[in-house]
Amino acid sequence: MAVTRLAARRLRPRTGWPVAVAVAVAACADAPEVVVPVIDLPVGDPDATAAGLDAITLRVAHAGSDADLTSQTFARGAPLSLANVPFGDDLVIHMSGTIGASNVAYGRTCTVAVTPGGTPPSPHLFFSRSVRFATLDATPVARLGGLGVDYLGTAILIGGDDANGAPVTAVERFDPATGRLGSLGQVSARDRAVEALVGTAAQRVVVLGGAIGAAGATFVEVIDDRGIDRREIPQIARIDLTATTLTDGRALVAGGAAPDTNLPSAELDVVSDDGAAVDVRKLDATLRRARAGHTATRLGDQVGAPVLIAGGVDAAGAPVADAELFRPLSDDTLASFGPVMAIPRHRHAAAVMPDGSVLIIGGLDASGAPVRTLELFSVAGGFVPVGELPAGAGVVDFAATTLPDGRILLTGGRATPTDPPLGTAYIARLDPRDGQIDLVTTDQMQVARAGHQATSLCDGTVLITGGALGPSPAERYNPPPLGRR
C-alpha cells in the first residue's frame, strides 16, 4: 500500500514551530502523492498572529462531522506528522493552537477531495488567533457601498463607489482555497444595485436594479466562473429594492423606487435560471404596501419557505409599519398576514436566528433618527423588542453576517447617517432562556468602515472589505471553532 502525504509549508519562525506540517493519508495508488495545504498567517498583525503556542492539534474529518477521522496533538517544537487518514471527497483539515489549557488559535481548510491516483490539492488554511480581525496581504479596489456575495464559498466583490463618488466597475473574487484575490472582469457603471443567487445545480450571481445617474438600470448582469453576461430587462429599473434567493432556485425581487421620482413600487418579480439564460417575470400579485428601503428575509431552508418583507418607506417617505409574507409555492402574499413592527424603520438589516426567528437591527425611524431598539420577529409572536444596540454600534451602513455557530457579527457602520465610519464590532446571540438578544463586543476592525462588505467564506471566516475612503487591506475575522465543522 502506498502512502499519500499532506504537508504544509513551514510556519513562520515566531510561531515556535520550526518544521513543516505533514499529514500522511493511507492510499492504494501505485505511487505516493503529496497534498500541500498552505498555512496562511496574518500580515504585520502581531495581535492576530498565533505566536507562543504550547501545542498544536491537527485533525482530519468529513465536512459537517464532529467525529475526527484522525487526530494528534504535538508539543512545542515537535515534528507535525499525522498518519492513516482515509481518502474522501469531503475532507477538512483542522488546526488548533493552545496556550496552557486554553484554545487560542484555529484554522481549517475548505472541503478538499483526496482520491487514489488523483491530482493532489493544495488547499490553504488560514491560521490566526480566534475572535480576531486579521490583516491580509490583499488590498481590494476601494469601494463604498457595493456588494459582497458568498458564491460557492468564495467572496465576489461588486459595485459601489470610489472616494470621488464614481461607480466602481471592477469585479473581484477572493478564494480562501487559494488565498488569492483576483479579477473577474467588469460590470456596467451603476449605483445601489442588489444581488441574489439563482439556479439549483449550478448557481449563478444575478445583479439587478440600481441607478445610472437619474435613470434606472434597465439590465441585469449574471456572474459565474465563466465570466459576466448582460441582459436587457427594463422592468427592474429600481433602487432600494430587494432580491432574495428562494429554496427552488429562483429569486424574489420586491418593491424599490424609481430613481427619478423616488416613488416606491409594489411590484413583485421572480428571476429564474435554467442554466442557459436568466429570465425575469413580473408576478400578478403585488405587495399590499408599496415600499423601498425594506428587508426581505427567507424564513428557513424548507421547501417553499416564505419571505418576510418588513419596513421600508412609502410614497410619503414614512416608514411602513406592517409586514408582509410572500409565499413561493403560490407566488403571492398572504392576505391575512400583517404584524406591525414595534418601531417602523428603513435602512435596517435583518438576520435569521437559529430558532427561525428574524432579528431586525438598526435603521432610521419616521423622523430620520437612528433606531437602536432590536426587534425579533416570529410567526407566533410577531415583532417584539429584545434589547438595544450599544452606543458604539453602527445603526446605518453596518454589516450583519451570520457566523457558523448561528450568532450574528455586526461590524462598522455609522451612529447617524452623517457620522464617520466606526471600527467597532459586536456579536448578537439569542438567549434561549428569556428570548432576549445578548450583545457582546469582540475585537475591533483594523480599519473603520461603513458601507463595507462582510462575506462568509467556506472555511468559516468572514472577509471584510471596502467601506473606507481609500484603498485599505482586506481583513478576515476568525470566529471560534464552534460550528465550523
Secondary structure, 3 states (H helix, E strand, C coil): CCEEEEECCCCCHHHCCCCCEEEEEECCCCCCCEECCEEECCCCCCCCCCCCCCEEEEEEEECCCCCEEEEEEEECCCCEEEEEECCEEEEEEEEEEEECCEEEEEEECCCEEECCCCCCCCCEEECEECCEEEECCCCCCCCECCEEEEECCEEEEECCECCCCCECCEEEEEECCCCEEEEEEECCCCECCEEEEECCCCCEEEEECCEECCEECCEEEEEECCEEEEEECHHHCCECCEEEECCCCCEEEECCECCCCCCEEEEEEEEEECCCCEEEEEEEEEEEEEEEEEEEEECCCCCCCCEEEEEEECCCCCECCECEEEECCCCEECCCCCCECCCCCECCEEEECCCCCEEEECCECCCCCECCEEEEEECCCEEEEEEECCCCCCCECCEEEECCCCCEEEECCECCCCCCCECCEEEEEECCCCCCEEEEECCCCCCCECCCEEEECCCCCEEEECCCCCCCCCEEEECCCCCCC
